[in-house]
Amino acid sequence: AKRHIGSLVKPAIYVAALERYQQYNLATILDDKAITLKNGSGKKWQPKNYDGKYRGQVSLIEGLVYSLNIPTINLGMSLGLDNVADAIKALGYQHKLQMRPSVLLGAINMSPLEINQVYLAIARKGSYQKTHTITRILSANNETLWQKESNDEQRLSSNAAYLLDYALAQVTKEGTAKSLNWRLNNKNVAGKTGTSNALRDSWFIGYDNKHLVTTWLGKDNNKPTGLTGSSGALPLFADF
């Protein structure tokens, strides 16, 4: 099933900024004030942060670590929606994107496998590799009959990949996934929570140096679960 990915899209937006290192860094200040956007037909959209609060201004890293919607939208709009789309595709998303401001808050449908592919490049320090299940086929005599060709491709600069990885590690230390501190007894992991509108989808993607795990909770009829990414999918990830 393909479902809204919610805040799982945010790292792609932030890494698009970090690639433009002459304009953006982790300390860049972003506005966190009430905004109103209009679509082509004049319909108004007034997004809010999850907690309903505004902080005036926050740093770029705070916007990502605490998954703040308004600073993220301001960042995405200043970057340009086409540049955000390019970043999502660079990380491994294969399909056409219809870009509109709501995409900046994850109004994109992806399957768990598709979003896992996007995060694989992040977990591998910006190196893209197509997800696969079979690496090699051997004969009964241990002769290699077939071996998957290596298709690694560096999609992010080492600088941007390092900064994004650092920020996602802070998510699990002090941000929306900080409960992993006690759930995993202070093990070093990085990751991102995701929650779609009306709590229909609960996501968490976490990784360390060896594993990348995508976790989703939701209902087949798309009714609300009552769970955020941190209250639903994250405990499941921690149990695994």
C-alpha positions in Angstrom: 0.0 0.0 0.0 1.1 3.5 -0.7 0.4 6.0 2.1 1.2 9.6 3.0 4.7 9.7 4.3 4.2 12.8 6.5 7.4 14.2 8.1 9.6 11.5 6.6 9.9 13.8 3.6 11.7 16.5 5.7 15.3 15.2 5.5 15.1 15.6 1.7 14.2 19.2 2.1 16.9 19.9 4.6 19.6 18.1 2.6 18.6 20.2 -0.5 19.4 23.2 1.7 22.7 21.8 3.1 23.9 21.1 -0.5 23.7 24.9 -1.0 26.3 25.5 1.6 27.0 29.1 0.6 23.4 29.9 1.6 22.5 27.4 4.3 24.0 25.6 7.3 22.7 24.0 10.5 22.7 27.4 12.2 20.7 29.2 9.5 17.7 31.0 11.0 14.2 30.0 9.8 11.0 31.9 10.5 8.4 30.1 12.7 5.4 32.4 12.5 1.8 31.9 11.2 1.7 31.7 7.4 -1.1 31.5 4.8 -0.5 30.1 1.4 -2.9 30.2 -1.6 -3.1 27.6 -4.4 -3.8 28.4 -8.0 -7.6 28.6 -7.5 -7.1 31.0 -4.6 -7.9 28.5 -1.8 -6.1 29.3 1.4 -3.9 26.9 3.3 -2.9 27.7 6.9 -0.5 25.0 8.1 0.5 24.7 11.8 3.2 23.1 13.8 2.0 19.8 15.5 1.9 21.4 18.9 0.1 24.5 17.6 2.9 26.8 18.9 5.1 29.3 17.1 8.6 30.0 18.2 9.3 33.1 16.2 12.6 31.9 14.8 14.5 28.6 15.0 17.8 27.3 13.6 17.7 25.0 10.6 18.8 22.0 12.8 16.0 22.7 15.3 13.4 22.7 12.4 14.5 19.1 11.5 15.2 17.7 15.0 11.8 18.8 16.4 10.0 18.2 13.0 8.6 21.7 12.9 6.2 22.3 10.0 6.3 26.0 9.5 10.1 26.4 9.4 10.2 23.4 7.0 7.6 25.0 4.7 9.5 28.3 4.7 12.7 26.5 3.9 11.1 24.5 1.1 9.5 27.5 -0.5 12.7 29.5 -0.4 14.6 26.6 -2.0 11.9 26.2 -4.7 9.6 23.2 -5.0 11.5 22.0 -8.1 14.8 21.8 -6.1 13.0 19.9 -3.4 11.7 17.4 -6.0 15.2 17.0 -7.4 16.5 16.1 -3.9 13.7 13.5 -3.3 14.5 11.9 -6.7 18.3 12.0 -6.1 17.7 10.0 -2.9 16.0 7.3 -5.0 12.3 8.0 -5.5 11.5 6.8 -9.1 8.1 8.3 -9.8 6.8 11.6 -11.1 6.2 14.2 -8.4 3.4 16.7 -8.6 4.9 19.5 -6.5 2.7 21.7 -4.4 3.4 23.2 -0.9 1.6 20.4 0.9 4.3 18.0 -0.4 6.7 19.8 2.0 4.7 18.2 4.9 4.7 14.8 3.3 1.5 14.8 1.1 3.2 12.1 -1.1 2.1 8.5 -1.3 4.9 6.0 -1.0 5.0 2.3 0.0 7.3 1.4 2.9 9.7 -0.1 0.3 9.9 3.1 -1.6 10.6 5.4 1.4 13.1 2.8 2.6 14.9 3.2 -0.7 15.0 7.0 -0.2 16.5 6.6 3.3 19.0 4.0 2.2 21.0 6.7 0.5 20.9 8.8 3.7 22.0 5.9 5.9 24.8 5.1 3.4 26.3 8.6 3.7 24.7 9.8 0.4 25.7 6.7 -1.6 22.7 5.4 -3.7 22.3 1.7 -4.1 19.2 0.1 -5.6 17.5 -2.1 -3.0 17.8 -5.8 -3.7 17.3 -9.1 -2.0 19.7 -11.4 -3.8 23.5 -10.6 -3.9 24.9 -13.8 -5.3 23.8 -17.3 -6.5 26.2 -20.2 -6.0 26.2 -23.7 -7.5 26.4 -26.9 -5.3 30.1 -26.7 -5.8 30.3 -23.1 -4.6 30.9 -21.7 -8.0 29.4 -18.2 -8.6 26.6 -18.5 -11.2 25.4 -14.9 -10.8 26.5 -11.9 -8.8 24.7 -8.6 -8.5 26.7 -5.8 -10.1 27.7 -3.0 -7.7 25.7 0.1 -8.7 26.8 2.5 -5.9 26.5 6.1 -6.9 27.3 9.1 -4.7 24.2 11.3 -4.8 24.9 13.6 -1.9 28.1 15.6 -1.2 30.1 14.2 1.8 29.5 17.5 3.6 25.7 17.5 3.3 25.5 13.8 4.0 27.5 14.2 7.2 25.4 17.2 8.5 22.1 15.4 7.7 23.3 12.3 9.5 24.3 14.4 12.5 20.9 16.0 12.6 19.1 12.7 12.3 21.2 11.4 15.2 20.0 14.4 17.3 16.4 13.4 16.5 16.8 10.3 18.6 18.8 12.0 21.3 16.7 15.1 22.0 14.0 15.4 19.2 10.8 13.7 18.3 12.4 10.2 18.8 14.2 10.9 22.1 12.4 8.1 23.9 14.8 5.8 22.1 17.4 7.0 24.6 15.9 4.8 27.3 14.2 2.3 25.0 17.6 1.3 23.4 19.7 2.1 26.5 21.6 4.9 24.8 22.6 3.0 21.7 23.7 5.3 18.8 20.9 5.3 16.1 19.6 8.0 13.8 16.1 8.3 12.4 13.0 10.2 11.7 9.4 10.1 12.9 6.5 10.6 10.5 2.8 11.2 11.1 0.2 11.9 8.4 -3.0 14.0 8.7 -5.5 12.9 11.4 -3.0 10.3 12.7 -3.9 7.9 9.9 -0.3 6.8 9.4 2.4 6.3 12.0 6.0 6.0 10.7 9.5 5.6 12.0 12.7 5.0 10.1 15.8 4.3 12.0 19.3 3.2 11.2 22.8 2.5 12.6 26.0 1.5 10.9 24.5 -1.9 9.9 20.7 -1.8 9.7 18.1 0.4 8.2 14.5 -0.3 9.4 11.3 1.2 8.1 8.3 0.8 10.3 4.7 1.7 9.5 1.4 1.4 11.4 -2.0 2.1 9.9 -5.4 0.7 9.1 -6.5 -0.8 5.8 -9.6 1.4 5.7 -7.4 4.5 6.2 -9.2 5.4 9.5 -7.1 7.2 12.2 -4.9 5.1 14.3 -4.7 7.6 17.1 -0.9 7.2 17.0 1.9 9.5 16.0 5.2 8.2 14.6 6.8 8.4 18.1 3.9 6.7 19.9 3.2 4.0 17.4 5.9 3.0 14.9 8.9 4.0 17.1 8.2 1.5 19.9 7.8 -1.2 17.2 11.2 -0.3 15.8 12.7 -0.3 19.3 11.3 -3.8 20.0 12.9 -5.0 16.8 
